[in-house]
Amino acid sequence: MTTTSPAVPLTVLPFPNTEYERRQQKVFEAMERANLDALLVTAHGHLQYLSGYDGRGAYFMPFPLILVPGKKPTFVVREYELGGVRPSSCVQEILTYRDQDGFAPVCADVIRRFGLNGRRIGLELGCWNLAPADVSALQAQLPDTKFADATSLVATVAAVKTEMELKAMRFAIELTDVAVRTFQQSLREGITESEVAENIEREVEKAGGVLRSSSMTLLFGERTKLSHGGPKPHPIGKNQPAFMELGGVKDGYPCGLVRSAVLGRHAETEYLHDLSIEVLEAVISAIKPGATAGEVDAAGREVLKRHGRPELLNHRVGYQTGINWLERGNISLQPGATDILKPNMTLHMPIILCGESGYLFGTSEHVVVTGQGAEILSRTPHTLYRA
């Protein structure tokens, strides 16, 4: 008698298998252009993009998704995590290893089985979740294999969104806007960062969604001098600034936003915010198909040069978005970047200026690159909120 196990609740893939197959095919095409015979995908965001599995079990060792043109994608995962990977992934070919020493031998066996020993294989050397020791172990197992850096390969494919992905991101930004409005409406003298965060999470849940709470920055007063800081039981006082950066998330796609406020008046942060708006609007105006990431960055910096304050911006003006908020290797809007913008790319531009007293203050927008320019996703103005 044959029995089948019941489906695990809440493990349905957010997209149909055909969408994951389309993504994998795009990666195969990029591999051909890069002259790669195989690719080991290890960045968690890229794993989720290509398979549906978010990589959360890969804290122990990498869970490479091995892609070889003409072959079925193969996952190599820790045996303990198999029960979590199988129902959360579209990939059917899954091999396991027991503990740390098993990772490299099992990967090497797959490479040899595919007849690729001595061929050219891409690794995501500049992304999270692949340590130097992991690379050394693979090299020891496959001494004749030529390993190449393929850090940006999946990222470049994932930069251009489908309508299904954009639908998820549009829902996510609606949740973000709920969070922004709650942040603004909660501000009153004596309320703490933690209390406002609780208000935000409650209202977003009422709206049928969730936040990327691990990435929430919510700061009041002198704590706005922190580059990233989660909410604490710290109250806001009269004539103090407030700053938030957070994002609603749908199907693994967060849509982040920066918004700032002042309870009363605060001259230095108000000045920073006024400048950040000018920079942001110049950046958005520069976004269009065919523009380079470096040209967009330069448009923002030119505003500060005209004001004689280029030192206020000490970071890039924006970055590619998608699954997992940020991945190393994604397109970065920074000085000299040569990546070409294309329609349906999504970008977040947090223009956060650093004042003489150390305040970090500003605003942002999340946009979709269109055929003519940029579509702003949020419906909450990027102006300073005065409580």
WORA-V833802 format. One record per pair of residues at least 6 apart in sequence whose ideal C-beta (glycine too) atoms are under 8 Angstrom apart, sorted by the first residue. I is the first residue (numbers start at 1). GAP is how many residues later the second one is. If there is no record, write none. Layout:
i=I gap=GAP
i=I gap=GAP
This chain:
i=7 gap=80
i=8 gap=79
i=11 gap=76
i=11 gap=77
i=13 gap=7
i=13 gap=39
i=13 gap=75
i=13 gap=76
i=13 gap=77
i=14 gap=38
i=14 gap=154
i=14 gap=237
i=14 gap=238
i=15 gap=37
i=15 gap=149
i=15 gap=236
i=17 gap=73
i=19 gap=143
i=19 gap=145
i=20 gap=30
i=20 gap=31
i=20 gap=32
i=20 gap=70
i=21 gap=69
i=22 gap=140
i=23 gap=26
i=23 gap=27
i=23 gap=134
i=23 gap=135
i=24 gap=26
i=24 gap=43
i=24 gap=49
i=26 gap=131
i=27 gap=12
i=27 gap=23
i=27 gap=40
i=27 gap=126
i=27 gap=127
i=27 gap=130
i=28 gap=39
i=28 gap=41
i=30 gap=123
i=30 gap=124
i=30 gap=126
i=30 gap=127
i=31 gap=7
i=31 gap=8
i=31 gap=36
i=31 gap=38
i=31 gap=91
i=31 gap=119
i=31 gap=122
i=32 gap=37
i=34 gap=88
i=34 gap=114
i=34 gap=116
i=34 gap=119
i=35 gap=85
i=36 gap=84
i=36 gap=85
i=36 gap=86
i=36 gap=112
i=36 gap=114
i=36 gap=117
i=37 gap=31
i=37 gap=32
i=37 gap=79
i=37 gap=82
i=37 gap=83
i=37 gap=84
i=38 gap=28
i=38 gap=29
i=38 gap=30
i=38 gap=73
i=38 gap=76
i=38 gap=78
i=38 gap=81
i=38 gap=82
i=38 gap=83
i=38 gap=84
i=39 gap=27
i=39 gap=28
i=39 gap=29
i=39 gap=82
i=39 gap=83
i=39 gap=111
i=39 gap=114
i=39 gap=115
i=40 gap=22
i=40 gap=24
i=40 gap=25
i=40 gap=26
i=40 gap=27
i=40 gap=67
i=40 gap=81
i=40 gap=82
i=40 gap=83
i=40 gap=84
i=41 gap=6
i=41 gap=9
i=41 gap=23
i=41 gap=24
i=41 gap=25
i=41 gap=26
i=41 gap=83
i=41 gap=113
i=42 gap=16
i=42 gap=20
i=42 gap=21
i=42 gap=22
i=42 gap=23
i=42 gap=81
i=42 gap=82
i=42 gap=85
i=42 gap=87
i=42 gap=88
i=42 gap=92
i=43 gap=12
i=43 gap=81
i=43 gap=84
i=43 gap=85
i=43 gap=86
i=43 gap=87
i=43 gap=111
i=43 gap=284
i=43 gap=285
i=43 gap=286
i=44 gap=10
i=44 gap=11
i=44 gap=12
i=44 gap=14
i=44 gap=84
i=44 gap=85
i=44 gap=280
i=45 gap=10
i=45 gap=113
i=45 gap=277
i=45 gap=278
i=45 gap=279
i=45 gap=282
i=46 gap=19
i=46 gap=78
i=46 gap=81
i=46 gap=108
i=46 gap=109
i=46 gap=112
i=46 gap=281
i=47 gap=6
i=47 gap=7
i=47 gap=8
i=47 gap=11
i=47 gap=16
i=47 gap=18
i=48 gap=6
i=48 gap=7
i=48 gap=204
i=48 gap=275
i=48 gap=276
i=49 gap=105
i=49 gap=109
i=49 gap=273
i=49 gap=274
i=50 gap=15
i=50 gap=17
i=50 gap=23
i=50 gap=104
i=51 gap=14
i=51 gap=22
i=51 gap=24
i=51 gap=38
i=51 gap=39
i=51 gap=40
i=52 gap=36
i=52 gap=37
i=52 gap=38
i=53 gap=10
i=53 gap=22
i=53 gap=31
i=53 gap=32
i=53 gap=35
i=53 gap=36
i=53 gap=38
i=54 gap=34
i=54 gap=198
i=54 gap=270
i=55 gap=8
i=55 gap=74
i=56 gap=28
i=57 gap=6
i=57 gap=20
i=57 gap=21
i=57 gap=23
i=57 gap=24
i=57 gap=27
i=57 gap=28
i=58 gap=19
i=58 gap=20
i=58 gap=23
i=58 gap=71
i=60 gap=18
i=60 gap=21
i=60 gap=40
i=61 gap=17
i=61 gap=36
i=61 gap=39
i=61 gap=42
i=61 gap=73
i=62 gap=41
i=62 gap=67
i=62 gap=68
i=62 gap=72
i=63 gap=12
i=63 gap=13
i=63 gap=14
i=63 gap=15
i=63 gap=18
i=63 gap=22
i=64 gap=11
i=64 gap=12
i=64 gap=43
i=65 gap=8
i=65 gap=9
i=65 gap=10
i=65 gap=26
i=66 gap=7
i=66 gap=8
i=66 gap=9
i=66 gap=10
i=66 gap=41
i=66 gap=44
i=66 gap=45
i=67 gap=6
i=68 gap=6
i=68 gap=46
i=68 gap=48
i=71 gap=43
i=72 gap=19
i=72 gap=20
i=72 gap=21
i=73 gap=18
i=73 gap=20
i=74 gap=17
i=74 gap=19
i=74 gap=20
i=74 gap=21
i=74 gap=36
i=75 gap=10
i=75 gap=14
i=75 gap=16
i=75 gap=18
i=75 gap=19
i=75 gap=20
i=76 gap=18
i=76 gap=19
i=76 gap=20
i=76 gap=21
i=76 gap=27
i=76 gap=30
i=76 gap=31
i=76 gap=34
i=77 gap=8
i=77 gap=17
i=77 gap=18
i=77 gap=19
i=77 gap=20
i=78 gap=18
i=78 gap=19
i=78 gap=20
i=78 gap=21
i=79 gap=17
i=79 gap=18
i=79 gap=19
i=82 gap=12
i=82 gap=14
i=85 gap=9
i=86 gap=8
i=95 gap=11
i=95 gap=14
i=95 gap=15
i=96 gap=10
i=97 gap=6
i=97 gap=8
i=97 gap=9
i=103 gap=31
i=103 gap=34
i=104 gap=30
i=104 gap=33
i=104 gap=34
i=104 gap=36
i=104 gap=37
i=105 gap=36
i=107 gap=31
i=107 gap=34
i=108 gap=30
i=108 gap=33
i=108 gap=34
i=111 gap=6
i=111 gap=10
i=111 gap=31
i=111 gap=34
i=112 gap=30
i=116 gap=29
i=117 gap=25
i=117 gap=27
i=117 gap=28
i=118 gap=26
i=118 gap=27
i=118 gap=28
i=119 gap=26
i=119 gap=27
i=120 gap=25
i=120 gap=26
i=120 gap=28
i=121 gap=21
i=121 gap=24
i=121 gap=25
i=121 gap=26
i=121 gap=27
i=122 gap=25
i=122 gap=26
i=122 gap=27
i=122 gap=28
i=122 gap=31
i=123 gap=7
i=123 gap=12
i=123 gap=15
i=123 gap=24
i=123 gap=25
i=123 gap=26
i=123 gap=27
i=124 gap=6
i=124 gap=26
i=124 gap=27
i=124 gap=29
i=124 gap=30
i=124 gap=205
i=125 gap=10
i=125 gap=24
i=125 gap=25
i=125 gap=26
i=126 gap=23
i=126 gap=25
i=126 gap=26
i=126 gap=202
i=126 gap=203
i=127 gap=24
i=127 gap=200
i=127 gap=201
i=127 gap=202
i=128 gap=199
i=128 gap=200
i=135 gap=12
i=138 gap=7
i=138 gap=9
i=139 gap=6
i=139 gap=8
i=151 gap=177
i=151 gap=178
i=152 gap=177
i=152 gap=178
i=152 gap=179
i=155 gap=165
i=155 gap=172
i=155 gap=174
i=155 gap=175
i=155 gap=176
i=156 gap=175
i=156 gap=183
i=158 gap=164
i=158 gap=165
i=159 gap=161
i=159 gap=163
i=159 gap=171
i=159 gap=172
i=159 gap=183
i=159 gap=186
i=159 gap=187
i=160 gap=182
i=160 gap=183
i=160 gap=184
i=160 gap=185
i=161 gap=8
i=161 gap=161
i=161 gap=183
i=161 gap=184
i=161 gap=185
i=161 gap=207
i=162 gap=182
i=165 gap=88
i=165 gap=157
i=166 gap=178
i=166 gap=180
i=166 gap=202
i=168 gap=82
i=168 gap=83
i=168 gap=84
i=168 gap=85
i=169 gap=81
i=169 gap=84
i=169 gap=86
i=169 gap=152
i=169 gap=177
i=169 gap=197
i=169 gap=199
i=169 gap=208
i=170 gap=207
i=171 gap=38
i=171 gap=77
i=171 gap=79
i=172 gap=37
i=172 gap=75
i=172 gap=76
i=172 gap=77
i=172 gap=78
i=172 gap=81
i=172 gap=82
i=172 gap=83
i=173 gap=75
i=173 gap=82
i=173 gap=84
i=173 gap=193
i=173 gap=204
i=173 gap=205
i=174 gap=33
i=174 gap=35
i=174 gap=74
i=174 gap=205
i=175 gap=29
i=175 gap=32
i=175 gap=34
i=175 gap=35
i=175 gap=36
i=175 gap=73
i=175 gap=74
i=175 gap=75
i=175 gap=80
i=176 gap=70
i=176 gap=71
i=176 gap=72
i=176 gap=79
i=176 gap=80
i=176 gap=81
i=176 gap=190
i=176 gap=202
i=177 gap=80
i=177 gap=201
i=177 gap=202
i=177 gap=203
i=178 gap=25
i=178 gap=26
i=178 gap=29
i=178 gap=31
i=178 gap=70
i=179 gap=21
i=179 gap=24
i=179 gap=25
i=179 gap=32
i=179 gap=65
i=179 gap=67
i=179 gap=69
i=180 gap=64
i=180 gap=77
i=180 gap=79
i=180 gap=198
i=180 gap=200
i=181 gap=22
i=181 gap=199
i=182 gap=14
i=182 gap=17
i=182 gap=18
i=182 gap=21
i=182 gap=22
i=183 gap=13
i=183 gap=17
i=183 gap=35
i=183 gap=59
i=183 gap=61
i=183 gap=76
i=183 gap=78
i=184 gap=75
i=184 gap=77
i=184 gap=201
i=184 gap=203
i=186 gap=9
i=186 gap=10
i=186 gap=13
i=186 gap=14
i=187 gap=9
i=187 gap=49
i=187 gap=55
i=187 gap=74
i=187 gap=76
i=187 gap=198
i=187 gap=200
i=188 gap=48
i=188 gap=75
i=188 gap=199
i=189 gap=46
i=189 gap=47
i=189 gap=48
i=189 gap=49
i=189 gap=74
i=190 gap=45
i=190 gap=46
i=190 gap=47
i=191 gap=44
i=191 gap=45
i=192 gap=28
i=192 gap=39
i=192 gap=40
i=192 gap=41
i=192 gap=42
i=192 gap=43
i=192 gap=44
i=193 gap=25
i=193 gap=26
i=193 gap=27
i=193 gap=30
i=193 gap=38
i=193 gap=39
i=193 gap=40
i=193 gap=41
i=193 gap=43
i=194 gap=37
i=194 gap=38
i=194 gap=39
i=194 gap=40
i=195 gap=38
i=196 gap=22
i=196 gap=35
i=197 gap=19
i=197 gap=21
i=197 gap=34
i=200 gap=11
i=200 gap=18
i=200 gap=46
i=201 gap=10
i=201 gap=12
i=204 gap=6
i=204 gap=7
i=204 gap=44
i=209 gap=39
i=209 gap=40
i=209 gap=41
i=210 gap=38
i=210 gap=39
i=211 gap=35
i=211 gap=36
i=211 gap=37
i=211 gap=38
i=212 gap=34
i=212 gap=35
i=212 gap=36
i=212 gap=37
i=212 gap=42
i=212 gap=44
i=212 gap=113
i=213 gap=33
i=215 gap=30
i=215 gap=31
i=215 gap=32
i=215 gap=39
i=215 gap=41
i=215 gap=110
i=216 gap=14
i=216 gap=15
i=216 gap=28
i=216 gap=29
i=216 gap=30
i=217 gap=11
i=217 gap=12
i=217 gap=13
i=217 gap=26
i=217 gap=27
i=217 gap=28
i=217 gap=29
i=218 gap=11
i=218 gap=12
i=218 gap=13
i=218 gap=25
i=218 gap=26
i=218 gap=28
i=219 gap=7
i=219 gap=10
i=219 gap=12
i=219 gap=23
i=219 gap=24
i=219 gap=25
i=220 gap=14
i=220 gap=15
i=220 gap=16
i=220 gap=20
i=220 gap=21
i=220 gap=22
i=220 gap=23
i=221 gap=13
i=221 gap=15
i=221 gap=16
i=221 gap=19
i=221 gap=20
i=221 gap=21
i=223 gap=6
i=223 gap=9
i=223 gap=11
i=224 gap=17
i=224 gap=18
i=224 gap=19
i=224 gap=45
i=224 gap=135
i=224 gap=136
i=224 gap=137
i=225 gap=132
i=225 gap=133
i=225 gap=134
i=225 gap=135
i=226 gap=134
i=227 gap=133
i=236 gap=6
i=236 gap=27
i=237 gap=26
i=238 gap=25
i=238 gap=26
i=239 gap=23
i=239 gap=24
i=239 gap=25
i=239 gap=26
i=239 gap=27
i=240 gap=22
i=240 gap=23
i=240 gap=24
i=240 gap=26
i=241 gap=19
i=241 gap=20
i=241 gap=21
i=241 gap=22
i=241 gap=25
i=241 gap=28
i=241 gap=118
i=241 gap=120
i=242 gap=18
i=242 gap=19
i=242 gap=20
i=242 gap=21
i=242 gap=145
i=243 gap=15
i=243 gap=17
i=243 gap=18
i=243 gap=117
i=243 gap=118
i=244 gap=14
i=244 gap=15
i=244 gap=16
i=245 gap=11
i=245 gap=12
i=245 gap=13
i=245 gap=105
i=245 gap=119
i=246 gap=10
i=246 gap=11
i=247 gap=7
i=247 gap=8
i=247 gap=9
i=247 gap=10
i=247 gap=78
i=248 gap=6
i=248 gap=7
i=249 gap=6
i=252 gap=71
i=252 gap=72
i=253 gap=69
i=253 gap=70
i=254 gap=67
i=254 gap=70
i=254 gap=71
i=255 gap=66
i=255 gap=111
i=255 gap=122
i=256 gap=65
i=256 gap=69
i=256 gap=92
i=256 gap=94
i=256 gap=108
i=256 gap=110
i=257 gap=91
i=257 gap=107
i=257 gap=108
i=257 gap=109
i=257 gap=121
i=257 gap=123
i=258 gap=92
i=258 gap=93
i=258 gap=94
i=258 gap=104
i=258 gap=105
i=258 gap=106
i=259 gap=104
i=259 gap=105
i=259 gap=121
i=259 gap=123
i=259 gap=126
i=260 gap=9
i=260 gap=13
i=260 gap=101
i=260 gap=102
i=260 gap=103
i=260 gap=124
i=260 gap=125
i=261 gap=123
i=261 gap=124
i=261 gap=125
i=261 gap=126
i=262 gap=7
i=262 gap=8
i=262 gap=122
i=262 gap=123
i=262 gap=124
i=262 gap=125
i=263 gap=124
i=264 gap=123
i=268 gap=87
i=268 gap=88
i=268 gap=89
i=268 gap=91
i=269 gap=86
i=269 gap=90
i=269 gap=92
i=270 gap=114
i=271 gap=84
i=272 gap=40
i=272 gap=81
i=272 gap=83
i=272 gap=87
i=272 gap=89
i=272 gap=90
i=273 gap=88
i=273 gap=89
i=273 gap=90
i=273 gap=111
i=274 gap=110
i=275 gap=28
i=275 gap=29
i=275 gap=32
i=275 gap=34
i=275 gap=37
i=275 gap=78
i=276 gap=75
i=276 gap=76
i=276 gap=77
i=276 gap=85
i=276 gap=86
i=276 gap=87
i=277 gap=74
i=277 gap=86
i=277 gap=105
i=277 gap=106
i=278 gap=25
i=278 gap=29
i=279 gap=21
i=279 gap=22
i=279 gap=24
i=279 gap=25
i=279 gap=34
i=279 gap=38
i=279 gap=72
i=279 gap=74
i=280 gap=20
i=280 gap=69
i=280 gap=71
i=280 gap=82
i=280 gap=83
i=280 gap=84
i=280 gap=85
i=280 gap=102
i=282 gap=17
i=282 gap=18
i=282 gap=20
i=282 gap=21
i=283 gap=13
i=283 gap=14
i=283 gap=16
i=283 gap=17
i=283 gap=34
i=283 gap=35
i=283 gap=50
i=283 gap=66
i=283 gap=68
i=284 gap=65
i=284 gap=81
i=284 gap=83
i=284 gap=89
i=284 gap=90
i=284 gap=92
i=285 gap=14
i=285 gap=88
i=286 gap=9
i=286 gap=10
i=286 gap=12
i=286 gap=13
i=286 gap=14
i=287 gap=9
i=287 gap=54
i=287 gap=60
i=287 gap=80
i=287 gap=82
i=287 gap=86
i=287 gap=87
i=288 gap=53
i=288 gap=81
i=288 gap=84
i=288 gap=85
i=288 gap=86
i=289 gap=52
i=289 gap=53
i=289 gap=54
i=289 gap=80
i=289 gap=82
i=290 gap=50
i=290 gap=51
i=291 gap=49
i=291 gap=50
i=292 gap=45
i=292 gap=46
i=292 gap=47
i=292 gap=48
i=292 gap=49
i=293 gap=38
i=293 gap=39
i=293 gap=40
i=293 gap=41
i=293 gap=44
i=293 gap=45
i=293 gap=46
i=293 gap=48
i=294 gap=39
i=294 gap=40
i=294 gap=41
i=294 gap=42
i=294 gap=43
i=294 gap=44
i=296 gap=21
i=296 gap=22
i=296 gap=37
i=296 gap=45
i=297 gap=19
i=297 gap=20
i=297 gap=21
i=297 gap=36
i=297 gap=37
i=297 gap=38
i=297 gap=40
i=298 gap=37
i=300 gap=13
i=300 gap=17
i=300 gap=49
i=300 gap=51
i=301 gap=9
i=301 gap=12
i=301 gap=16
i=301 gap=34
i=304 gap=6
i=304 gap=8
i=304 gap=9
i=312 gap=41
i=312 gap=42
i=312 gap=43
i=313 gap=38
i=313 gap=40
i=313 gap=41
i=314 gap=40
i=315 gap=37
i=316 gap=16
i=316 gap=17
i=316 gap=18
i=316 gap=19
i=317 gap=16
i=317 gap=17
i=317 gap=32
i=317 gap=34
i=318 gap=14
i=318 gap=15
i=318 gap=29
i=318 gap=30
i=318 gap=31
i=318 gap=32
i=319 gap=7
i=319 gap=11
i=319 gap=12
i=319 gap=13
i=319 gap=14
i=319 gap=28
i=319 gap=29
i=320 gap=10
i=320 gap=11
i=320 gap=12
i=320 gap=25
i=320 gap=26
i=320 gap=27
i=321 gap=25
i=321 gap=26
i=321 gap=27
i=321 gap=45
i=322 gap=8
i=322 gap=24
i=331 gap=6
i=331 gap=8
i=331 gap=14
i=331 gap=16
i=332 gap=7
i=333 gap=14
i=333 gap=16
i=341 gap=6
i=341 gap=28
i=342 gap=27
i=343 gap=26
i=343 gap=27
i=343 gap=28
i=344 gap=24
i=344 gap=25
i=345 gap=23
i=345 gap=24
i=346 gap=20
i=346 gap=21
i=346 gap=22
i=346 gap=23
i=347 gap=19
i=347 gap=20
i=347 gap=22
i=347 gap=27
i=348 gap=16
i=348 gap=17
i=348 gap=18
i=348 gap=19
i=349 gap=15
i=349 gap=16
i=349 gap=17
i=349 gap=18
i=350 gap=12
i=350 gap=14
i=351 gap=11
i=351 gap=12
i=351 gap=13
i=352 gap=8
i=352 gap=9
i=352 gap=10
i=352 gap=12
i=353 gap=7
i=353 gap=8
i=353 gap=9
i=354 gap=6
i=355 gap=6
i=363 gap=19
i=363 gap=20
i=363 gap=21
i=364 gap=18
i=365 gap=11
i=365 gap=12
i=365 gap=13
i=365 gap=17
i=366 gap=10
i=366 gap=11
i=366 gap=12
i=367 gap=7
i=367 gap=8
i=367 gap=9
i=367 gap=10
i=368 gap=6
i=368 gap=7
i=368 gap=9
